[in-house]
Amino acid sequence: MFIRLLKVIFTLLATLLAIALVGLGAALAITTIRAEQHINQLLFESGRGDFSLSGSYQVATNINIPNWTGKTFANQNFNLFSKSIKKYPFRLTAGRGLRDPNTEVLRADYNLKGNPWGLRLFLVEEIVTTKNNQLLGKMHLRVMPNLVFTIGYFELIPK
């Protein structure tokens, strides 16, 4: 009797988990479709990865990251937050866009010691220089190596 009850509970929990995962996947797919139909997608595709980045850049448009004010590119790259706080270092690498394979990008790699594990494993940012010499970033959530969802865009301008 007890084992049968455990089987029913396990089946119920597994079903609820499956429903939640399907719902999350659908929400991420819809977010990706909307982001890639945005005008920024055309700007991103026409941009280029520029390895000569240096200095500090402030956020021109944000994707609702509290207190995030920009990025600094130097020997060590960091995100800037209010009160001049530097957090979440990243390494820049050149490559092709994860969802835009025809676009050369700079990829911000957060897989560095000291960064939160969720940031290290799941967040991918790609940055291009647009025709007007601003930086346009595209933020992705990488669930698995070949399963990448676009969350949104951010623009950076020199300080």
Summary of the structure (lengths in Angstrom):
residues: 159
radius of gyration: 19.0
end to end distance: 68.5
largest distance: 70.4
contacts: 426
relative contact order: 0.18
helix: 32%
strand: 42%
